[in-house]
Amino acid sequence: MDTYQVTGMSCAACSARVEQAVKKIPGVTACAVNLLTNSMGVEGTATPETIIAAVEAAGYGASPAGAKGNTPKPGADDALKDKQSPVLLRRLVTSLGFLAVLMYISMGHMMAGWPLPQFFAGNPIALGLAQMLLAGIVMVINQKFFISGVKGLMHGAPNMDTLVALGSGASFVYSTYALFAMTGAQLAGDMEAVHGYLHDLYFESAAMILTLITVGKLLEARSKGKTTNALRSLMNLAPKTATVERNGEEMTIPVEQVRVGDIFLVRPGESIPVDGRVLEGGSAVNESALTGESIPVDKTAGDSVSAATINQSGFLRCEASRVGEDTTLSQIIRMVSDTAATKAPIAKVADKVSGIFVPVVISIAVVTFIVWMLTGETFGYALARGISVLVISCPCALGLATPVAIMVGSGVGAKNGILFKTAESLEETGKIHVVALDKTGTITMGAPEVTDICPNWDVKEDELLALAASLERHSEHPLAKAVLRRAGERGMTAEAVAEFRALPGNGLVGKLHGAELKGGSMKYMADLLDTAPDLRKKAEQLAGEGKTPLIFGREGKLLGIIAVADVMKPDSAEAIRELRNIGIHVVMLTGDNPQTAQAIGKQAGVDEVVAGVLPDGKESVIRRLQRRGKVAMVGDGINDAPALTRADVGIAIGAGTDVALDAADVVLMKSSLRDVPAAIRLSRATLRNIHQNLFWAFFYNSIGIPLAAGVFISLLGWSLNPMFGAAAMSLSSFCVVSNALRLNWTKVYDPRHDHKIKHRKEKKTMTKTMKIEGMMCPHCEARVKKTLEAMAEVAEAQVSHKEGTAIVTLTAPVANEVLKKTIEDQGYPVLDIQ
């Protein structure tokens, strides 16, 4: 995506106009304009020159913010600095000074009887001229409204500034006409007409409208500035300098000059300047700035470190591996910026309304003026009603309703290590009905650990562990590494065995001090296990709990059992409970056998277990689950790419430094499963905020415009002065932005306010049982299952090669002949279908 800075936009009508103009360019496949950051993201083959020309032809300015992916750099937060507020504040202070004098002359004297200089006494013409002069000065100070409004009108794209300019300009022009008429009446000696015209002067309204709108713009600009605080704080994390070794000497250089392969040094208390790999030293590194995890991580030689993390204790000598825009910090900044540059689907309604809003409002104002004139009201009264319609209408509230909430929501996520790639993914995450969790590395630690050590009655626990470690020392199997790791934790050194042999699928054999050691599965060691019924029972119990019992013996005598399992992460059960409490159907996907899978699923507390799933079969499971509603797939991103892509929302967990996983829509920096319900909570909070903003924006305009037009005058006696209309308009956008800022207070890990969502009713299904001949092994079973589930009408197939059956769940009728032919084409005869 190429990004551009767009100038001259003042409201949602402007952003809609720019978007339409760019989308018409041949070669542009997508365009999203962000009114909040005055930026535009464009995808396609169109050249920057063509895009800039189209924006300029629409009446606005554009300049490249960077090539593909070239978003704001760490430390260079000037792009997000609030440059509008100081300008608006100067305009407001100056305007208020002249407005105060104008209000004293026009309102204070007539309504409160305040004294005036002798020069004005009995001289209404001088009074009118003074008001015209003061109002003119305020209009010159706020000329931006008129320049932008007229330019938009000339390009056939009227905007909010057009409404303000028309409202203020009409007040000034009519007041000027009244002043000339008053002069004529005074020359004619008609003092009654003079005083009548004096009450028709609306110079203070013209100035007050501009000043109040400026107040609103200032409040809006300051609030909008706060929405990018999270992004600015990320950009300020990176240190400005780095200490590197060059030609055997230490030197401090700007971080921009660090190159891949440079050796850099980090002392205690310093920030790590770029991503790298530790060569020497050890320390605890605080990575909370990137992951949200407050507990420091120990780093030693060979470990990776990331820019903007803090070295807390020891000295580190590192080699730079990723610098500049390739660092983890830069990728996070890019992702948050891209999220703000994209458009959520929920914004489409507001965009459509914004595109026609201003012309419709101008038409309503004209009709209002004509209707009041036809009812016999004075020209001034009818004009006041029309001006009220113009100045109370606010397209900005509509245009800001979604992007401000998206910006704040994505910033809150980034602070907690939850990264949404697009505005759409931030919206869709909150609409999830089903969460599919990959077992290994998601629910579990992803590395087996020793869970139980059960020695025989005449063997000590340490003796069993030491002998097992000696036998496993030469094995490359992950289970062997778990045994060796536990022995190392107890300070044991594994002795070398002689005549070591590994028997694939069975176990290990070797000799230690002349005695034969054996170890392996329950099946391989069955003869030894039969000599100790209590240990056999224990082994079966451990297997039923989803653990792998390893049996060890020496010289034909049973030593005991060491159970190994891929243990659950400490917070997995709590995270799954939180998901279920918010109405999510939780499914665990695993390649384990059904017995092991059910044991782990029961321990984790999931709603459904799908066992025996190979990596390439996860995609079909996701497709089946989508019949229940929207599905999120949570995996480590290594072998889950097809499933992550197929799911409505793909969530990569434990990304660490690799935040740019292509297949994922949401990236979780930490390996904690609690980040999944946290992401859903944040998405739902953002969606609620957007709905509130849109409701306010539509409600405000739906009530405000009829009120300003005078619809309620005959019914309730309610009417609206143009100055109060301008005040309401100035506050409407401020209310929307302020409401979005409340998202900063969202406690994403607090489950106390969770509520369930309604599930979509699952489609009705029917089942058929097939008797199949020729399935000899789990491979045959998997082949039949995959073939059946590839059919569009098949929701699920439960296949057993032992029983020779396939129980097929259908979402639509399928003829028995079709099912039979499908399986027999794979070489398996079908005996019966019921």
Summary of the structure (lengths in Angstrom):
residues: 834
radius of gyration: 36.3
end to end distance: 54.7
largest distance: 133.6
contacts: 2960
relative contact order: 0.09
helix: 50%
strand: 20%
